C-alpha cells in the first residue's frame, strides 16, 4: 500500500466564513481560494479530509440532518469544479450541551486528536508529509497531539496561503 500525504482542514474559518454556528447551506460562504486549494490537493494526489467540531448541534442551533444536508451541498459544489473531499469527521459533543444526548466529553473534540487519529487509522496516510490547516489554537493542538504539522490560517486566500508556505506543490 502506497502512503499518501494528507491535507486535514478545519471547516468554519478555513473552508467557509465563520458566521457562527454555520449549519445550513444558506449560511455557508466559501473562503476565497478554498475550492481551488482542495482541487489543487486532489490533483497533487493528496488525501483531503475535513475535521470539524460542530457544537451547534449540541446547542440546538441545527440538527445532524441539517449538518448532513450542508455536507452534501459542499460536496456538490466541489464536484462542480472537479474537486472532492475524501473523508470527514465531525464532533457534535460538548460537556455542557443543552441537549442531553450530546452532553459528554469526547476524544474527538479538538484540541483532542480523535478525529485525526481515526482518519489516520483508516486511510494510507504518510504522516511526515501531512498537515492540518486550522484557524484556532485548538486545531493546531489537535494536529500536534496526532503527530502531524499544524498551520494557523488567519484569513485571506486559502490556496495562496498553502502555496506561499510550500504546503502544496506548484501547480
C-alpha atoms as a printed R data frame, in Angstrom:
    type eleno elety resid chain resno       x      y       z
1   ATOM     1    CA   UNK     A     1   0.000  0.000   0.000
2   ATOM     2    CA   UNK     A     2   1.394  3.363  -1.036
3   ATOM     3    CA   UNK     A     3   1.153  6.061   1.617
4   ATOM     4    CA   UNK     A     4  -0.112  9.477   0.528
5   ATOM     5    CA   UNK     A     5   0.212 12.919   2.046
6   ATOM     6    CA   UNK     A     6  -2.997 14.270   3.533
7   ATOM     7    CA   UNK     A     7  -4.366 17.755   3.969
8   ATOM     8    CA   UNK     A     8  -6.617 17.992   7.035
9   ATOM     9    CA   UNK     A     9  -8.851 21.062   7.054
10  ATOM    10    CA   UNK     A    10 -10.935 22.586   9.776
11  ATOM    11    CA   UNK     A    11 -14.220 23.790   8.293
12  ATOM    12    CA   UNK     A    12 -15.524 27.031   9.801
13  ATOM    13    CA   UNK     A    13 -12.943 29.771   9.285
14  ATOM    14    CA   UNK     A    14 -10.883 27.697   6.835
15  ATOM    15    CA   UNK     A    15 -13.293 26.413   4.162
16  ATOM    16    CA   UNK     A    16 -16.093 28.842   4.881
17  ATOM    17    CA   UNK     A    17 -16.558 32.215   6.502
18  ATOM    18    CA   UNK     A    18 -17.262 31.628  10.183
19  ATOM    19    CA   UNK     A    19 -20.580 33.396  10.693
20  ATOM    20    CA   UNK     A    20 -21.002 31.485  13.956
21  ATOM    21    CA   UNK     A    21 -22.577 28.011  14.025
22  ATOM    22    CA   UNK     A    22 -22.942 27.552  10.273
23  ATOM    23    CA   UNK     A    23 -25.260 24.571   9.851
24  ATOM    24    CA   UNK     A    24 -27.262 25.244   6.701
25  ATOM    25    CA   UNK     A    25 -26.333 25.953   3.063
26  ATOM    26    CA   UNK     A    26 -27.885 29.435   3.128
27  ATOM    27    CA   UNK     A    27 -25.298 30.491   5.757
28  ATOM    28    CA   UNK     A    28 -22.319 28.837   4.030
29  ATOM    29    CA   UNK     A    29 -19.970 31.218   2.185
30  ATOM    30    CA   UNK     A    30 -16.715 29.820   0.777
31  ATOM    31    CA   UNK     A    31 -13.411 31.308   1.931
32  ATOM    32    CA   UNK     A    32 -11.588 32.710  -1.112
33  ATOM    33    CA   UNK     A    33  -9.365 30.053  -2.657
34  ATOM    34    CA   UNK     A    34 -10.835 27.169  -0.640
35  ATOM    35    CA   UNK     A    35 -12.264 25.267  -3.607
36  ATOM    36    CA   UNK     A    36  -9.082 25.882  -5.597
37  ATOM    37    CA   UNK     A    37  -6.960 24.618  -2.694
38  ATOM    38    CA   UNK     A    38  -8.926 21.378  -2.495
39  ATOM    39    CA   UNK     A    39  -8.803 20.864  -6.275
40  ATOM    40    CA   UNK     A    40  -5.036 21.515  -6.266
41  ATOM    41    CA   UNK     A    41  -4.525 18.992  -3.449
42  ATOM    42    CA   UNK     A    42  -6.640 16.431  -5.333
43  ATOM    43    CA   UNK     A    43  -4.549 16.897  -8.497
44  ATOM    44    CA   UNK     A    44  -1.340 16.583  -6.437
45  ATOM    45    CA   UNK     A    45  -2.568 13.189  -5.127
46  ATOM    46    CA   UNK     A    46  -3.127 14.371  -1.562
47  ATOM    47    CA   UNK     A    47  -5.923 12.903   0.500
48  ATOM    48    CA   UNK     A    48  -8.244 15.696   1.635
49  ATOM    49    CA   UNK     A    49 -10.015 15.451   4.979
50  ATOM    50    CA   UNK     A    50 -12.267 17.773   6.963
51  ATOM    51    CA   UNK     A    51 -12.168 17.623  10.773
52  ATOM    52    CA   UNK     A    52 -14.654 19.924  12.453
53  ATOM    53    CA   UNK     A    53 -16.124 20.496  15.892
54  ATOM    54    CA   UNK     A    54 -19.850 21.082  15.492
55  ATOM    55    CA   UNK     A    55 -21.167 22.134  18.883
56  ATOM    56    CA   UNK     A    56 -24.006 23.954  17.125
57  ATOM    57    CA   UNK     A    57 -25.698 20.543  17.002
58  ATOM    58    CA   UNK     A    58 -25.287 20.082  20.776
59  ATOM    59    CA   UNK     A    59 -26.552 23.616  21.340
60  ATOM    60    CA   UNK     A    60 -29.684 23.011  19.242
61  ATOM    61    CA   UNK     A    61 -28.837 25.600  16.571
62  ATOM    62    CA   UNK     A    62 -29.143 22.980  13.818
63  ATOM    63    CA   UNK     A    63 -29.628 19.220  13.641
64  ATOM    64    CA   UNK     A    64 -27.484 16.318  12.459
65  ATOM    65    CA   UNK     A    65 -29.791 16.197   9.416
66  ATOM    66    CA   UNK     A    66 -29.093 19.895   8.716
67  ATOM    67    CA   UNK     A    67 -25.379 19.203   9.028
68  ATOM    68    CA   UNK     A    68 -25.662 16.267   6.595
69  ATOM    69    CA   UNK     A    69 -27.520 18.453   4.069
70  ATOM    70    CA   UNK     A    70 -24.797 21.095   4.331
71  ATOM    71    CA   UNK     A    71 -22.088 18.444   3.884
72  ATOM    72    CA   UNK     A    72 -23.876 17.240   0.722
73  ATOM    73    CA   UNK     A    73 -24.133 20.844  -0.514
74  ATOM    74    CA   UNK     A    74 -20.380 21.360  -0.010
75  ATOM    75    CA   UNK     A    75 -19.566 18.128  -1.826
76  ATOM    76    CA   UNK     A    76 -21.876 19.029  -4.729
77  ATOM    77    CA   UNK     A    77 -20.273 22.465  -5.120
78  ATOM    78    CA   UNK     A    78 -16.814 20.900  -5.080
79  ATOM    79    CA   UNK     A    79 -17.844 18.260  -7.624
80  ATOM    80    CA   UNK     A    80 -18.867 21.078  -9.948
81  ATOM    81    CA   UNK     A    81 -15.222 22.172 -10.004
82  ATOM    82    CA   UNK     A    82 -13.836 18.628 -10.256
83  ATOM    83    CA   UNK     A    83 -12.737 18.622  -6.605
84  ATOM    84    CA   UNK     A    84 -13.626 16.356  -3.697
85  ATOM    85    CA   UNK     A    85 -13.175 15.669  -0.009
86  ATOM    86    CA   UNK     A    86 -12.019 12.101   0.580
87  ATOM    87    CA   UNK     A    87 -13.483 11.796   4.078
88  ATOM    88    CA   UNK     A    88 -14.517 13.859   7.054
89  ATOM    89    CA   UNK     A    89 -15.201 13.683  10.749
90  ATOM    90    CA   UNK     A    90 -17.237 15.932  12.967
91  ATOM    91    CA   UNK     A    91 -17.747 16.115  16.701
92  ATOM    92    CA   UNK     A    92 -21.131 17.389  17.908
93  ATOM    93    CA   UNK     A    93 -20.400 16.671  21.601
94  ATOM    94    CA   UNK     A    94 -19.994 19.295  24.284
95  ATOM    95    CA   UNK     A    95 -19.598 18.698  28.016
96  ATOM    96    CA   UNK     A    96 -22.188 21.339  28.963
97  ATOM    97    CA   UNK     A    97 -24.501 20.856  25.977
98  ATOM    98    CA   UNK     A    98 -28.103 21.998  26.374
99  ATOM    99    CA   UNK     A    99 -29.225 18.859  24.510
100 ATOM   100    CA   UNK     A   100 -28.642 15.908  26.813
101 ATOM   101    CA   UNK     A   101 -27.906 13.416  24.033
102 ATOM   102    CA   UNK     A   102 -24.792 15.449  23.140
103 ATOM   103    CA   UNK     A   103 -23.696 16.270  26.715
104 ATOM   104    CA   UNK     A   104 -20.407 14.440  27.110
105 ATOM   105    CA   UNK     A   105 -16.667 14.798  26.800
106 ATOM   106    CA   UNK     A   106 -15.234 13.372  23.598
107 ATOM   107    CA   UNK     A   107 -11.749 12.457  22.451
108 ATOM   108    CA   UNK     A   108 -12.880 13.689  19.030
109 ATOM   109    CA   UNK     A   109 -13.481 17.283  20.155
110 ATOM   110    CA   UNK     A   110 -10.485 19.408  19.258
111 ATOM   111    CA   UNK     A   111  -7.995 20.031  20.861
112 ATOM   112    CA   UNK     A   112  -8.228 16.259  21.362
113 ATOM   113    CA   UNK     A   113  -6.835 14.399  18.329
114 ATOM   114    CA   UNK     A   114  -9.524 11.710  17.948
115 ATOM   115    CA   UNK     A   115 -10.937 12.764  14.578
116 ATOM   116    CA   UNK     A   116  -7.472 12.998  13.041
117 ATOM   117    CA   UNK     A   117  -6.325  9.715  14.577
118 ATOM   118    CA   UNK     A   118  -9.420  7.927  13.284
119 ATOM   119    CA   UNK     A   119  -8.704  9.106   9.732
120 ATOM   120    CA   UNK     A   120  -5.021  8.174  10.086
121 ATOM   121    CA   UNK     A   121  -6.088  4.663  11.118
122 ATOM   122    CA   UNK     A   122  -8.475  4.230   8.191
123 ATOM   123    CA   UNK     A   123  -6.512  5.727   5.294
124 ATOM   124    CA   UNK     A   124  -2.981  5.151   3.904
125 ATOM   125    CA   UNK     A   125  -1.562  8.449   5.172
126 ATOM   126    CA   UNK     A   126   2.096  9.457   5.171
127 ATOM   127    CA   UNK     A   127   2.149 11.442   8.423
128 ATOM   128    CA   UNK     A   128   5.518 13.014   7.625
129 ATOM   129    CA   UNK     A   129   4.083 14.744   4.528
130 ATOM   130    CA   UNK     A   130   0.671 15.566   6.023
131 ATOM   131    CA   UNK     A   131  -0.610 18.691   7.709
132 ATOM   132    CA   UNK     A   132  -3.666 20.357   9.185
133 ATOM   133    CA   UNK     A   133  -4.875 23.885   8.496
134 ATOM   134    CA   UNK     A   134  -6.996 25.452  11.210
135 ATOM   135    CA   UNK     A   135  -7.991 28.879  12.418
136 ATOM   136    CA   UNK     A   136  -7.685 28.241  16.166
137 ATOM   137    CA   UNK     A   137  -5.032 27.115  18.602
138 ATOM   138    CA   UNK     A   138  -7.218 24.085  19.426
139 ATOM   139    CA   UNK     A   139  -6.873 22.922  15.801
140 ATOM   140    CA   UNK     A   140  -3.090 23.186  15.977
141 ATOM   141    CA   UNK     A   141  -3.021 21.378  19.306
142 ATOM   142    CA   UNK     A   142  -5.071 18.503  17.867
143 ATOM   143    CA   UNK     A   143  -2.607 18.240  14.981
144 ATOM   144    CA   UNK     A   144   0.352 18.253  17.367
145 ATOM   145    CA   UNK     A   145  -1.218 15.516  19.504
146 ATOM   146    CA   UNK     A   146  -1.875 13.434  16.367
147 ATOM   147    CA   UNK     A   147   1.728 13.798  15.227
148 ATOM   148    CA   UNK     A   148   1.199 15.951  12.139
149 ATOM   149    CA   UNK     A   149   2.135 19.545  11.323
150 ATOM   150    CA   UNK     A   150  -0.390 22.271  12.033
151 ATOM   151    CA   UNK     A   151  -0.685 25.652  10.312
152 ATOM   152    CA   UNK     A   152  -2.705 28.626  11.531
153 ATOM   153    CA   UNK     A   153  -4.868 30.244   8.850
154 ATOM   154    CA   UNK     A   154  -5.921 33.732   9.829
155 ATOM   155    CA   UNK     A   155  -7.953 34.565   6.747
156 ATOM   156    CA   UNK     A   156  -7.374 35.642   3.185
157 ATOM   157    CA   UNK     A   157  -6.993 33.294   0.232
158 ATOM   158    CA   UNK     A   158  -6.590 29.670   1.348
159 ATOM   159    CA   UNK     A   159  -4.985 28.498  -1.901
160 ATOM   160    CA   UNK     A   160  -2.457 31.330  -1.773
161 ATOM   161    CA   UNK     A   161  -1.761 30.553   1.890
162 ATOM   162    CA   UNK     A   162  -0.940 26.913   1.064
163 ATOM   163    CA   UNK     A   163   1.254 27.840  -1.912
164 ATOM   164    CA   UNK     A   164   3.106 30.613  -0.037
165 ATOM   165    CA   UNK     A   165   4.070 28.137   2.687
166 ATOM   166    CA   UNK     A   166   5.055 25.392   0.262
167 ATOM   167    CA   UNK     A   167   2.384 23.051   1.639
168 ATOM   168    CA   UNK     A   168   1.193 22.125  -1.845
169 ATOM   169    CA   UNK     A   169   3.493 21.629  -4.844
170 ATOM   170    CA   UNK     A   170   3.481 24.304  -7.533
171 ATOM   171    CA   UNK     A   171   0.615 23.932  -9.997
